[in-house]
């Protein structure tokens, strides 16, 4: 998508709106008049549940790709309080066992191209997107020396023996340049584009997708771990991630252990040190022992980090699933019909593929809108 980052403001753009509500669980009626009074009668009313990087990027893609629609993002948490805000934001893909590799590569390529365009624009600083170079290192030679994404990142090559001398415990490594997408800047940047296109933000907890009927014609479920309840999906579970954010401005190259468990990711305001991968752990409180282990492992890779200061602890729960769920479901209840597009389950790889999967979700929404606008032929007598 050429110049996908440049979301133009239309001449009739309405002011940005971000509402908070404590209305009853099923009372959206009061909002209908406020939300939709200016819309043409054939406008499709679309609710996106979830305001992390997946929900916001999906809303932007819907606004760009689906004509004559209104988009409302509904979530109990917005930036800076989302799981995405904790993520380091490095574009290094994670493999989904239940998703074909060619699909994962397409998602990654579309995301990389989207963010690369931003990084090369005047928007880069505001969006928190920039290039970063570094090394991924292995204590034994991996069976797959050339990962599926090697030709998407920039300058991918095998590390030289001279480079590996920096890491005495490691025997193999890969050097490349990729992108870093810092969500504390990127999420507000996406919100600005949604509001600029006339979208709404509604701070509200949803316990049942039927709460959105009949105020909305189509629901897009980007609720991450919330899908255990909202979609009854037992396949999704938390993988707890704890990181440290430190001041170490002399660290300019990323370093990532091939296992993905230990990493050093320099950013614009701090260096992120990680991490943990604790399956089924719902604890959002920082653990002091985890922090000590993270710092020890990272200092072993980069001894200069012993001089890091202003250490902050952050915890997020990754919404892990064997494969991202990108699927349309038609909910029915007492003769009522509610089309739902599910878009969740990205685990620790969400930022690396978010734009690619958002484009696919928007295509599914477009199909739903087309179906809503297509008259059902009357049965012949």
C-alpha positions as a Markdown table, in Angstrom:
| # | Residue | x | y | z |
|---|---|---|---|---|
| 1 | Unk | 0.0 | 0.0 | 0.0 |
| 2 | Unk | 1.8 | 3.1 | -1.2 |
| 3 | Unk | 2.1 | 5.9 | 1.3 |
| 4 | Unk | -0.1 | 3.9 | 3.7 |
| 5 | Unk | 1.1 | 6.1 | 6.6 |
| 6 | Unk | -0.3 | 9.3 | 5.1 |
| 7 | Unk | -3.9 | 9.3 | 6.3 |
| 8 | Unk | -5.4 | 12.5 | 4.8 |
| 9 | Unk | -8.0 | 14.5 | 6.7 |
| 10 | Unk | -11.1 | 15.1 | 4.7 |
| 11 | Unk | -12.7 | 18.5 | 4.4 |
| 12 | Unk | -15.6 | 17.6 | 6.6 |
| 13 | Unk | -13.5 | 16.0 | 9.3 |
| 14 | Unk | -15.3 | 16.2 | 12.6 |
| 15 | Unk | -13.4 | 17.0 | 15.9 |
| 16 | Unk | -11.6 | 14.2 | 17.6 |
| 17 | Unk | -13.8 | 12.5 | 20.1 |
| 18 | Unk | -12.9 | 10.2 | 23.0 |
| 19 | Unk | -15.8 | 9.3 | 25.3 |
| 20 | Unk | -16.0 | 7.7 | 28.7 |
| 21 | Unk | -19.1 | 6.0 | 30.0 |
| 22 | Unk | -20.4 | 4.1 | 32.9 |
| 23 | Unk | -23.7 | 3.3 | 31.3 |
| 24 | Unk | -25.4 | 0.0 | 32.0 |
| 25 | Unk | -24.1 | -3.2 | 30.3 |
| 26 | Unk | -26.6 | -3.2 | 27.5 |
| 27 | Unk | -27.4 | 0.5 | 27.1 |
| 28 | Unk | -25.8 | 1.8 | 23.9 |
| 29 | Unk | -29.0 | 3.5 | 22.9 |
| 30 | Unk | -27.9 | 6.8 | 24.4 |
| 31 | Unk | -24.9 | 6.8 | 22.2 |
| 32 | Unk | -26.6 | 6.0 | 18.9 |
| 33 | Unk | -28.1 | 9.4 | 18.5 |
| 34 | Unk | -24.7 | 11.0 | 19.4 |
| 35 | Unk | -22.6 | 8.7 | 17.3 |
| 36 | Unk | -24.6 | 8.3 | 14.1 |
| 37 | Unk | -26.9 | 11.2 | 13.7 |
| 38 | Unk | -24.8 | 12.7 | 10.8 |
| 39 | Unk | -24.3 | 9.5 | 8.9 |
| 40 | Unk | -25.9 | 8.5 | 5.7 |
| 41 | Unk | -28.5 | 5.8 | 6.1 |
| 42 | Unk | -26.4 | 3.2 | 4.3 |
| 43 | Unk | -23.3 | 3.7 | 6.5 |
| 44 | Unk | -22.1 | 0.5 | 8.0 |
| 45 | Unk | -21.6 | 0.9 | 11.8 |
| 46 | Unk | -18.5 | -1.0 | 12.8 |
| 47 | Unk | -17.3 | -1.6 | 16.4 |
| 48 | Unk | -13.7 | -2.6 | 17.1 |
| 49 | Unk | -13.3 | -4.1 | 20.5 |
| 50 | Unk | -9.7 | -3.6 | 21.8 |
| 51 | Unk | -7.3 | -0.6 | 21.6 |
| 52 | Unk | -3.9 | -2.2 | 21.5 |
| 53 | Unk | -1.8 | -2.2 | 18.4 |
| 54 | Unk | -4.0 | -4.8 | 16.7 |
| 55 | Unk | -7.3 | -3.0 | 17.4 |
| 56 | Unk | -6.0 | 0.5 | 16.4 |
| 57 | Unk | -4.3 | -0.7 | 13.2 |
| 58 | Unk | -7.4 | -2.7 | 12.3 |
| 59 | Unk | -9.6 | 0.4 | 12.7 |
| 60 | Unk | -7.2 | 2.5 | 10.5 |
| 61 | Unk | -7.2 | -0.2 | 7.8 |
| 62 | Unk | -11.1 | -0.5 | 7.9 |
| 63 | Unk | -11.4 | 3.3 | 7.6 |
| 64 | Unk | -9.1 | 3.3 | 4.5 |
| 65 | Unk | -10.4 | 0.2 | 2.8 |
| 66 | Unk | -14.1 | 0.0 | 3.6 |
| 67 | Unk | -16.2 | 2.7 | 2.0 |
| 68 | Unk | -19.2 | 4.3 | 3.7 |
| 69 | Unk | -18.5 | 3.0 | 7.2 |
| 70 | Unk | -18.2 | 4.5 | 10.7 |
| 71 | Unk | -15.7 | 3.0 | 13.1 |
| 72 | Unk | -15.9 | 3.1 | 16.9 |
| 73 | Unk | -13.1 | 1.7 | 19.1 |
| 74 | Unk | -14.4 | 0.3 | 22.4 |
| 75 | Unk | -12.0 | -0.7 | 25.1 |
| 76 | Unk | -11.6 | -0.5 | 28.9 |
| 77 | Unk | -7.9 | 0.4 | 28.4 |
| 78 | Unk | -6.2 | 2.7 | 25.9 |
| 79 | Unk | -2.6 | 3.8 | 25.6 |
| 80 | Unk | -0.5 | 4.0 | 27.8 |
| 81 | Unk | -2.3 | 1.2 | 29.7 |
| 82 | Unk | -2.3 | -1.6 | 27.0 |
| 83 | Unk | -0.2 | -4.7 | 26.7 |
| 84 | Unk | 1.2 | -3.2 | 23.5 |
| 85 | Unk | 2.7 | -0.3 | 25.5 |
| 86 | Unk | 5.0 | -2.7 | 27.3 |
| 87 | Unk | 6.2 | -4.4 | 24.1 |
| 88 | Unk | 9.8 | -3.6 | 23.0 |
| 89 | Unk | 8.4 | -3.3 | 19.4 |
| 90 | Unk | 11.2 | -5.0 | 17.5 |
| 91 | Unk | 10.3 | -6.4 | 14.1 |
| 92 | Unk | 11.7 | -9.9 | 14.4 |
| 93 | Unk | 8.9 | -12.4 | 13.6 |
| 94 | Unk | 7.8 | -15.2 | 15.9 |
| 95 | Unk | 6.6 | -18.4 | 14.3 |
| 96 | Unk | 3.0 | -19.5 | 14.7 |
| 97 | Unk | 2.8 | -23.3 | 14.5 |
| 98 | Unk | -0.8 | -23.3 | 13.1 |
| 99 | Unk | -0.2 | -20.6 | 10.4 |
| 100 | Unk | 1.4 | -21.4 | 7.0 |
| 101 | Unk | 4.9 | -19.9 | 6.7 |
| 102 | Unk | 4.0 | -18.1 | 3.4 |
| 103 | Unk | 1.1 | -16.4 | 5.2 |
| 104 | Unk | 3.3 | -15.3 | 8.1 |
| 105 | Unk | 5.9 | -13.9 | 5.6 |
| 106 | Unk | 3.2 | -11.9 | 3.8 |
| 107 | Unk | 2.0 | -10.4 | 7.1 |
| 108 | Unk | 5.6 | -9.5 | 8.1 |
| 109 | Unk | 6.4 | -8.0 | 4.7 |
| 110 | Unk | 3.3 | -5.9 | 4.6 |
| 111 | Unk | 4.0 | -4.7 | 8.2 |
| 112 | Unk | 7.7 | -4.0 | 7.4 |
| 113 | Unk | 6.9 | -2.0 | 4.3 |
| 114 | Unk | 4.2 | 0.0 | 6.1 |
| 115 | Unk | 6.6 | 0.9 | 9.0 |
| 116 | Unk | 9.6 | 1.4 | 6.6 |
| 117 | Unk | 7.6 | 4.1 | 4.8 |
| 118 | Unk | 6.9 | 5.8 | 8.1 |
| 119 | Unk | 10.5 | 5.6 | 9.1 |
| 120 | Unk | 11.4 | 7.4 | 5.9 |
| 121 | Unk | 8.9 | 10.1 | 6.3 |
| 122 | Unk | 8.5 | 13.3 | 8.4 |
| 123 | Unk | 6.1 | 11.3 | 10.6 |
| 124 | Unk | 8.9 | 9.0 | 11.9 |
| 125 | Unk | 9.5 | 10.9 | 15.2 |
| 126 | Unk | 5.8 | 11.3 | 16.1 |
| 127 | Unk | 5.1 | 7.7 | 15.2 |
| 128 | Unk | 8.0 | 6.3 | 17.1 |
| 129 | Unk | 9.3 | 4.2 | 14.2 |
| 130 | Unk | 13.0 | 4.0 | 13.3 |
| 131 | Unk | 15.7 | 1.6 | 11.9 |
| 132 | Unk | 18.0 | -0.3 | 14.2 |
| 133 | Unk | 20.9 | -2.7 | 13.4 |
| 134 | Unk | 22.3 | -5.5 | 15.5 |
| 135 | Unk | 22.9 | -9.2 | 16.0 |
| 136 | Unk | 21.0 | -12.3 | 16.7 |
| 137 | Unk | 23.3 | -14.9 | 18.3 |
| 138 | Unk | 23.2 | -18.6 | 18.9 |
| 139 | Unk | 25.1 | -21.0 | 21.3 |
| 140 | Unk | 24.8 | -23.7 | 18.6 |
| 141 | Unk | 24.3 | -23.5 | 14.9 |
| 142 | Unk | 20.5 | -23.4 | 14.2 |
| 143 | Unk | 19.0 | -26.0 | 11.9 |
| 144 | Unk | 17.5 | -23.1 | 9.9 |
| 145 | Unk | 20.4 | -20.7 | 9.2 |
| 146 | Unk | 18.3 | -18.6 | 6.9 |
| 147 | Unk | 14.9 | -17.7 | 8.5 |
| 148 | Unk | 11.9 | -17.1 | 6.3 |
| 149 | Unk | 12.0 | -13.4 | 6.9 |
| 150 | Unk | 15.7 | -12.9 | 6.0 |
| 151 | Unk | 14.9 | -11.2 | 2.7 |
| 152 | Unk | 12.4 | -8.8 | 4.2 |
| 153 | Unk | 14.8 | -7.2 | 6.8 |
| 154 | Unk | 17.7 | -5.2 | 5.5 |
| 155 | Unk | 21.3 | -6.4 | 4.9 |
| 156 | Unk | 20.8 | -9.9 | 6.4 |
| 157 | Unk | 24.0 | -11.8 | 6.6 |
| 158 | Unk | 26.0 | -14.3 | 8.7 |
| 159 | Unk | 28.1 | -12.7 | 11.4 |
| 160 | Unk | 31.9 | -12.8 | 10.8 |
| 161 | Unk | 34.3 | -14.5 | 13.2 |
| 162 | Unk | 35.6 | -11.1 | 14.2 |
| 163 | Unk | 32.1 | -10.0 | 15.2 |
| 164 | Unk | 31.5 | -13.2 | 17.2 |
| 165 | Unk | 34.5 | -12.4 | 19.3 |
| 166 | Unk | 32.2 | -10.0 | 21.2 |
| 167 | Unk | 30.2 | -13.0 | 22.3 |
| 168 | Unk | 32.6 | -15.7 | 23.5 |
| 169 | Unk | 29.8 | -18.2 | 24.5 |
| 170 | Unk | 28.2 | -18.1 | 21.1 |
| 171 | Unk | 29.3 | -19.9 | 17.9 |
| 172 | Unk | 26.9 | -18.5 | 15.2 |
| 173 | Unk | 25.1 | -15.3 | 14.6 |
| 174 | Unk | 23.1 | -13.2 | 12.1 |
| 175 | Unk | 23.5 | -9.5 | 11.5 |
| 176 | Unk | 20.8 | -7.3 | 10.0 |
| 177 | Unk | 18.9 | -4.1 | 10.2 |
| 178 | Unk | 15.2 | -4.1 | 11.1 |
| 179 | Unk | 12.6 | -1.6 | 12.5 |
| 180 | Unk | 11.6 | -0.7 | 16.0 |
| 181 | Unk | 8.1 | 0.5 | 16.5 |
| 182 | Unk | 7.6 | 2.1 | 19.9 |
| 183 | Unk | 4.0 | 1.8 | 20.9 |
| 184 | Unk | 3.8 | 4.6 | 23.5 |
| 185 | Unk | 4.3 | 6.9 | 20.5 |
| 186 | Unk | 2.8 | 4.7 | 17.7 |
| 187 | Unk | -0.5 | 4.1 | 19.4 |
| 188 | Unk | -1.4 | 7.8 | 19.9 |
| 189 | Unk | -0.2 | 8.3 | 16.3 |
| 190 | Unk | -2.8 | 5.7 | 15.1 |
| 191 | Unk | -5.5 | 7.1 | 17.4 |
| 192 | Unk | -4.9 | 10.5 | 15.7 |
| 193 | Unk | -5.5 | 9.0 | 12.3 |
| 194 | Unk | -8.7 | 7.2 | 13.5 |
| 195 | Unk | -10.1 | 10.4 | 15.0 |
| 196 | Unk | -9.0 | 12.4 | 11.9 |
| 197 | Unk | -11.2 | 10.1 | 9.7 |
| 198 | Unk | -14.2 | 10.7 | 12.0 |
| 199 | Unk | -13.8 | 7.6 | 14.2 |
| 200 | Unk | -14.8 | 7.4 | 17.8 |
| 201 | Unk | -13.0 | 6.2 | 21.0 |
| 202 | Unk | -15.2 | 4.8 | 23.8 |
| 203 | Unk | -13.7 | 3.8 | 27.1 |
| 204 | Unk | -15.9 | 0.9 | 28.2 |
| 205 | Unk | -15.6 | -2.7 | 29.3 |
| 206 | Unk | -17.5 | -5.2 | 27.1 |
| 207 | Unk | -18.4 | -8.5 | 28.8 |
| 208 | Unk | -20.6 | -9.9 | 25.9 |
| 209 | Unk | -20.4 | -9.1 | 22.2 |
| 210 | Unk | -24.2 | -9.0 | 22.1 |
| 211 | Unk | -24.0 | -5.8 | 24.2 |
| 212 | Unk | -23.1 | -4.1 | 20.9 |
| 213 | Unk | -26.3 | -5.2 | 19.1 |
| 214 | Unk | -28.2 | -3.5 | 17.6 |
| 215 | Unk | -26.1 | -0.3 | 17.8 |
| 216 | Unk | -23.5 | -1.8 | 15.5 |
| 217 | Unk | -23.9 | -3.8 | 12.3 |
| 218 | Unk | -20.5 | -5.5 | 12.5 |
| 219 | Unk | -18.1 | -6.2 | 15.4 |
| 220 | Unk | -14.4 | -6.7 | 15.1 |
| 221 | Unk | -13.0 | -8.6 | 18.1 |
| 222 | Unk | -9.4 | -7.5 | 18.8 |
| 223 | Unk | -9.6 | -8.1 | 22.5 |
| 224 | Unk | -6.6 | -10.3 | 22.9 |
| 225 | Unk | -6.8 | -12.3 | 26.1 |
| 226 | Unk | -10.3 | -11.0 | 26.5 |
| 227 | Unk | -11.3 | -13.5 | 23.8 |
| 228 | Unk | -11.3 | -16.2 | 26.4 |
| 229 | Unk | -14.5 | -14.7 | 27.6 |
| 230 | Unk | -15.8 | -12.8 | 24.6 |
| 231 | Unk | -15.3 | -15.6 | 22.1 |
| 232 | Unk | -15.2 | -18.6 | 24.5 |
| 233 | Unk | -11.7 | -19.4 | 23.1 |
| 234 | Unk | -9.9 | -21.9 | 25.4 |
| 235 | Unk | -6.9 | -21.9 | 23.0 |
| 236 | Unk | -5.7 | -18.5 | 24.1 |
| 237 | Unk | -3.7 | -18.0 | 27.3 |
| 238 | Unk | -1.3 | -15.5 | 28.8 |
| 239 | Unk | 2.5 | -15.7 | 28.4 |
| 240 | Unk | 3.8 | -13.3 | 31.0 |
| 241 | Unk | 6.6 | -11.0 | 29.9 |
| 242 | Unk | 8.7 | -8.9 | 32.3 |
| 243 | Unk | 11.2 | -6.3 | 31.0 |
| 244 | Unk | 13.5 | -3.7 | 32.3 |
| 245 | Unk | 13.7 | -0.2 | 30.8 |
| 246 | Unk | 17.1 | 1.4 | 31.6 |
| 247 | Unk | 19.1 | 4.4 | 30.7 |
| 248 | Unk | 22.2 | 3.3 | 28.7 |
| 249 | Unk | 22.5 | 5.7 | 25.7 |
| 250 | Unk | 25.8 | 4.2 | 24.7 |
| 251 | Unk | 24.1 | 1.0 | 23.6 |
| 252 | Unk | 23.2 | 1.5 | 19.9 |
| 253 | Unk | 22.9 | -2.0 | 18.5 |
| 254 | Unk | 20.3 | -4.6 | 19.4 |
| 255 | Unk | 21.5 | -8.0 | 20.7 |
| 256 | Unk | 19.1 | -11.0 | 20.8 |
| 257 | Unk | 19.8 | -14.5 | 22.0 |
| 258 | Unk | 18.5 | -16.9 | 19.4 |
| 259 | Unk | 16.1 | -18.4 | 21.9 |
| 260 | Unk | 14.3 | -15.1 | 22.1 |
| 261 | Unk | 14.5 | -15.1 | 25.9 |
| 262 | Unk | 17.3 | -12.7 | 26.4 |
| 263 | Unk | 17.5 | -9.4 | 24.5 |
| 264 | Unk | 18.8 | -5.9 | 24.5 |
| 265 | Unk | 16.8 | -3.4 | 22.4 |
| 266 | Unk | 17.9 | 0.2 | 22.3 |
| 267 | Unk | 15.2 | 2.8 | 21.7 |
| 268 | Unk | 14.8 | 6.5 | 21.5 |
| 269 | Unk | 14.2 | 7.1 | 25.2 |
| 270 | Unk | 15.6 | 4.0 | 26.9 |
| 271 | Unk | 17.0 | 0.5 | 26.3 |
| 272 | Unk | 14.7 | -2.5 | 26.9 |
| 273 | Unk | 16.2 | -5.5 | 28.6 |
| 274 | Unk | 14.3 | -8.8 | 28.6 |
| 275 | Unk | 12.9 | -11.0 | 29.3 |
| 276 | Unk | 10.6 | -13.7 | 30.6 |
| 277 | Unk | 8.2 | -16.2 | 29.0 |
| 278 | Unk | 5.9 | -17.6 | 31.7 |
| 279 | Unk | 3.0 | -19.5 | 30.3 |
| 280 | Unk | -0.3 | -19.3 | 32.1 |
| 281 | Unk | 0.9 | -16.7 | 34.5 |
| 282 | Unk | -1.6 | -13.8 | 35.0 |
| 283 | Unk | 0.6 | -11.8 | 37.5 |
| 284 | Unk | 1.0 | -8.2 | 36.4 |
| 285 | Unk | 3.2 | -7.2 | 39.3 |
| 286 | Unk | 7.0 | -7.0 | 38.8 |
| 287 | Unk | 9.0 | -9.8 | 40.3 |
| 288 | Unk | 12.3 | -8.8 | 41.9 |
| 289 | Unk | 14.0 | -12.1 | 41.2 |
| 290 | Unk | 12.9 | -11.9 | 37.5 |
| 291 | Unk | 14.5 | -8.5 | 37.3 |
| 292 | Unk | 17.8 | -9.7 | 38.8 |
| 293 | Unk | 17.9 | -12.6 | 36.4 |
| 294 | Unk | 17.1 | -10.4 | 33.4 |
| 295 | Unk | 19.8 | -7.9 | 34.3 |
| 296 | Unk | 22.4 | -10.6 | 34.9 |
| 297 | Unk | 21.7 | -12.3 | 31.5 |
| 298 | Unk | 21.8 | -9.0 | 29.7 |
| 299 | Unk | 25.0 | -7.9 | 31.4 |
| 300 | Unk | 26.6 | -11.2 | 30.3 |
| 301 | Unk | 25.9 | -10.2 | 26.7 |
| 302 | Unk | 26.7 | -6.5 | 27.1 |
| 303 | Unk | 28.9 | -5.9 | 30.2 |
| 304 | Unk | 28.6 | -2.1 | 29.8 |
| 305 | Unk | 25.1 | -2.5 | 31.1 |
| 306 | Unk | 26.5 | -2.7 | 34.6 |
| 307 | Unk | 26.6 | 1.1 | 34.3 |
| 308 | Unk | 22.9 | 1.4 | 33.3 |
| 309 | Unk | 20.7 | 3.6 | 35.6 |
| 310 | Unk | 17.1 | 4.6 | 36.2 |
| 311 | Unk | 15.9 | 1.0 | 36.0 |
| 312 | Unk | 12.1 | 0.6 | 35.6 |
| 313 | Unk | 10.2 | -2.7 | 35.6 |
| 314 | Unk | 7.3 | -3.4 | 33.2 |
| 315 | Unk | 5.0 | -6.4 | 32.9 |
| 316 | Unk | 2.7 | -7.4 | 30.1 |
| 317 | Unk | 0.6 | -10.5 | 29.3 |
| 318 | Unk | 1.1 | -11.7 | 25.8 |
| 319 | Unk | -2.1 | -13.2 | 24.2 |
| 320 | Unk | -0.7 | -16.5 | 23.0 |
| 321 | Unk | -2.4 | -18.9 | 20.6 |
| 322 | Unk | -1.0 | -21.6 | 18.3 |
| 323 | Unk | -2.2 | -19.4 | 15.4 |
| 324 | Unk | -3.6 | -15.9 | 14.9 |
| 325 | Unk | -7.4 | -16.1 | 14.7 |
| 326 | Unk | -8.5 | -14.2 | 11.6 |
| 327 | Unk | -12.0 | -15.5 | 11.0 |
| 328 | Unk | -15.6 | -14.3 | 10.4 |
| 329 | Unk | -18.3 | -15.8 | 12.6 |
| 330 | Unk | -22.0 | -15.1 | 12.4 |
| 331 | Unk | -23.5 | -15.0 | 15.9 |
| 332 | Unk | -27.2 | -15.8 | 16.1 |
| 333 | Unk | -29.5 | -15.4 | 19.1 |
| 334 | Unk | -33.3 | -15.5 | 19.1 |
| 335 | Unk | -33.5 | -14.7 | 15.4 |
| 336 | Unk | -30.9 | -11.9 | 15.7 |
| 337 | Unk | -27.7 | -12.0 | 13.6 |
| 338 | Unk | -24.4 | -10.3 | 14.5 |
| 339 | Unk | -21.4 | -10.7 | 12.1 |
| 340 | Unk | -18.1 | -10.8 | 14.0 |
| 341 | Unk | -14.6 | -10.7 | 12.6 |
| 342 | Unk | -12.1 | -12.2 | 15.0 |
| 343 | Unk | -8.6 | -10.8 | 15.0 |
| 344 | Unk | -6.5 | -11.8 | 18.0 |
| 345 | Unk | -4.0 | -14.3 | 19.3 |
| 346 | Unk | -0.7 | -12.7 | 18.2 |
| 347 | Unk | 1.3 | -13.6 | 21.3 |
| 348 | Unk | 4.7 | -12.0 | 21.4 |
| 349 | Unk | 4.8 | -11.3 | 17.6 |
| 350 | Unk | 2.0 | -8.8 | 17.3 |
| 351 | Unk | 4.0 | -5.8 | 16.3 |
| 352 | Unk | 5.9 | -7.7 | 13.7 |
| 353 | Unk | 2.8 | -8.7 | 11.8 |
| 354 | Unk | 0.1 | -6.2 | 13.0 |
| 355 | Unk | -0.4 | -4.3 | 9.7 |
| 356 | Unk | -0.5 | -7.4 | 7.6 |
| 357 | Unk | -3.1 | -9.1 | 9.7 |
| 358 | Unk | -5.0 | -5.8 | 10.0 |
| 359 | Unk | -5.3 | -5.6 | 6.2 |
| 360 | Unk | -6.6 | -9.1 | 6.2 |
| 361 | Unk | -9.1 | -8.3 | 9.0 |
| 362 | Unk | -10.3 | -5.2 | 7.0 |
| 363 | Unk | -10.8 | -7.4 | 3.9 |
| 364 | Unk | -13.0 | -9.7 | 6.0 |
| 365 | Unk | -15.0 | -6.7 | 7.3 |
| 366 | Unk | -15.4 | -5.5 | 3.7 |
| 367 | Unk | -16.9 | -8.9 | 2.8 |
| 368 | Unk | -19.3 | -8.6 | 5.8 |
| 369 | Unk | -20.4 | -5.1 | 4.7 |
| 370 | Unk | -20.9 | -6.3 | 1.1 |
| 371 | Unk | -23.1 | -9.1 | 2.4 |
| 372 | Unk | -25.1 | -6.7 | 4.5 |
| 373 | Unk | -25.8 | -4.5 | 1.5 |
| 374 | Unk | -26.7 | -7.4 | -0.8 |
| 375 | Unk | -30.5 | -8.0 | -0.8 |
| 376 | Unk | -31.5 | -11.5 | 0.1 |
| 377 | Unk | -33.4 | -12.9 | -2.9 |
| 378 | Unk | -37.0 | -13.8 | -2.1 |
| 379 | Unk | -37.7 | -17.6 | -2.3 |
| 380 | Unk | -39.8 | -18.6 | -5.3 |
| 381 | Unk | -43.2 | -19.9 | -4.4 |
